[in-house]
């Protein structure tokens, strides 16, 4: 297995773990356990970022084009309002609850 494939596999596994930690945290009733899982998730995020930087430095990964200030402000506004309109399917998650 080539180094590039190994880095990609690690990044993919970390992404999956981060998603799973988020789900568990959202459903965890025990506050102490919740905080422990949050700490583990934070460590995982840190490690993921380190691996991302390795991949980027070795040209294994080319990040998406940076968002403009206008795009960032628009997204912040949409998230604050709880509505992403037609730009994605993250809005309205709690509308039907």
C-alpha positions in Angstrom: 0.0 0.0 0.0 1.3 3.4 -1.0 1.7 6.2 1.6 -0.9 8.3 -0.2 -3.5 5.5 0.1 -2.6 5.1 3.8 -3.1 8.8 4.5 -6.4 8.7 2.6 -7.6 5.7 4.6 -6.7 7.3 7.9 -8.5 10.6 6.9 -11.5 8.6 5.8 -11.6 6.6 9.1 -11.2 9.8 11.2 -14.1 11.5 9.3 -16.3 8.5 10.0 -15.3 8.5 13.7 -16.0 12.2 14.0 -19.5 11.7 12.6 -20.1 8.9 15.0 -18.9 10.9 18.0 -21.3 13.7 17.0 -24.2 11.3 17.0 -23.3 9.7 20.3 -22.8 13.1 21.9 -26.2 14.3 20.7 -27.9 11.2 22.3 -25.9 10.9 25.5 -27.8 11.5 28.7 -25.0 11.0 31.1 -23.1 14.3 31.4 -19.8 12.8 32.5 -19.8 10.3 29.6 -20.9 13.1 27.2 -17.9 15.3 28.3 -15.5 12.3 27.9 -16.7 11.6 24.4 -16.5 15.3 23.6 -12.8 15.3 24.7 -12.2 12.2 22.6 -13.9 13.9 19.6 -11.8 17.0 20.1 -8.6 14.9 20.1 -9.8 13.1 16.9 -10.5 16.5 15.3 -7.0 17.6 16.1 -5.4 14.4 14.7 -7.6 14.7 11.6 -6.4 18.3 11.0 -2.8 17.1 11.4 -3.3 14.4 8.9 -5.0 16.8 6.6 -2.0 19.1 6.7 0.3 16.2 5.9 -1.8 15.3 2.9 -1.9 18.9 1.8 1.9 19.3 2.2 2.6 16.2 0.2 0.1 17.2 -2.5 -2.1 14.2 -1.8 -5.0 16.5 -1.3 -6.0 19.8 -2.8 -8.5 21.7 -0.7 -11.5 23.4 -2.2 -11.2 27.0 -3.2 -11.5 29.3 -0.3 -14.9 30.9 0.3 -15.3 34.6 -0.3 -16.1 36.9 2.6 -19.6 37.3 1.1 -20.2 33.5 1.0 -19.0 33.2 4.6 -21.3 36.0 5.8 -24.2 34.5 3.9 -23.7 31.1 5.4 -23.4 32.5 8.9 -26.6 34.4 8.4 -28.5 31.3 7.1 -27.2 29.2 10.0 -28.2 31.8 12.5 -31.7 32.0 11.0 -31.9 28.2 11.0 -32.5 28.2 7.2 -30.2 27.4 4.4 -32.7 27.9 1.7 -32.0 26.0 -1.5 -28.2 25.9 -1.0 -28.2 22.7 1.0 -30.1 20.2 3.0 -28.9 21.2 6.5 -31.6 23.7 7.1 -34.9 22.9 8.6 -33.6 19.9 10.6 -35.9 20.8 13.5 -38.8 22.3 11.6 -41.0 19.2 11.7 -40.4 18.5 15.4 
